[in-house]
Amino acid sequence: MAAMKTTSALESRGQQHKYMTQSFQKVRALTGMKDVLPDTSAEWESLEATVRQWLAAYGYRNMRTPVLELTRLFTRGIGEVTDIVEKEMYSFTDALNDEQLTMRPEFTAGMVRACIEHNLLYDRPRRVYAMGPVFRHEKPQRGRYRQFHQIDVEALGFAGPDIDAELIVMLARLWKLLGLADIRLELNSLGQAQERAAHRQALIGYLEQHKSVLDEEALRRMHTNPLRVLDTKNPAMQDMANNAPRLFDFLGAESLAHFDGVCARLADAGIEYTLNPRLVRGLDYYNLTVFEWVTDRLGAQGTVCGGGRYDGLFELLGGKPSPAVGFAIGMERLLDLCSQAGQEPALPECQIYMVHQGEQAQRKAAQLAEDLRDAGLRVIVHAGSAGFKAQFKRADASGAVAAVIIGGNELEAGAAGVKWLREGAADDPAAGNPAAGDPVAGDPVAGGTAAVGGQQEAIPFDRLVTELKSKV
């Protein structure tokens, strides 16, 4: 009886497992969070490599902070009445210890927290950068996603206008490196706290006089964050915003001198800009210089890069007062611009594809592939067994310059067949490629089974690495 019950229970669990497997609905990526597949990922890697070289040229070093931080870091650092904190943060309570946690919506607060925690500025200022995902619960559209990626650059401990200008000049160099045009610079100054307070009082009075044209969002912000009212996209409020008191008119001598210092250095570098008195940025921690690089080629999401100075953030987050300035670039938007500019395609999967027939040939191909990799070449060895025709189709699809062929005849002759898969690959003078040699005896692909090219030569195994290194 016990055995029958056990058997019955096992059958029941088996049927339940079978039902769950059959009824399980296919899982898709969350709305606004996109997969980056291998072909596209190659474009990302190419951009990231360019960015790292560009930043190294200015002495910036990589820094990595956690994706998860305590929620109060962002509510304190970004500002409780900003859109990010009020509407967009992915926040939750940790079920294990009841801590309030948030997936970072931006990098700067976490970078400053890390600098304070590890006392990074104790002996000198720091130039640091980070790249990675950030998270905001926004309505997905072109150039705006719920998980997106930023290049974040921070100059920590620097007070003068020279570093503000250097960051902007850096960005102009990046656009040039990437072959991007039609990106223009907008510039403003938010002054210091006391100047913003005086402007705030005047602005609230002005908004009170124009309540009839304010939308619901502007009415809500009028007393909590009036500066953001001027950043409205509502067409009915544009005349009101254009005629509002300008923060720039409230700046004192020191703030104006700082701004003039930035502008003078931009003139030295030949960088044009537009003064935009309504440019305030979306975060509360900015002061003095703020800037955006914008374009008309991305639809409504025209800001490619934004940044500015945030001298008060260290003290706001519990550290010693320290000047700082930085910027962030949206990588998805930058890649979109690069695609429109018609950049060269990303690197192919490999340079050399190893084609083989038979177990001994496969083992020899694997050994030779390691030798080629030692020489710095990128090599794929065909996995498993297949006919030569199928292997050559795969070799061509990989983007390889050449296929190295090893079969029984090649093992006996002690020489690999090399078939060039791209036109001009073997005889391009600029690449140092001599004309192809005689075809391999017993050519396994005679008859044109390779998709591209067709030139073939025999290269002894002991010269294969040297020959391919000089030609690829």
Helices and strands as residue ranges (DSSP letters): H 2-23, H 38-56, E 61-62, E 68-70, H 71-77, H 83-83, I 84-88, E 90-93, E 100-103, H 108-117, E 126-135, E 147-156, H 161-177, E 184-189, H 193-209, G 211-213, H 216-221, H 226-229, G 235-237, H 238-242, G 247-250, H 253-268, E 274-275, E 287-294, E 303-309, H 313-316, E 324-330, H 331-340, E 352-356, H 359-374, E 379-381, H 388-397, E 402-406, H 408-413, E 415-420, G 429-431, E 456-460, G 461-463, H 464-471
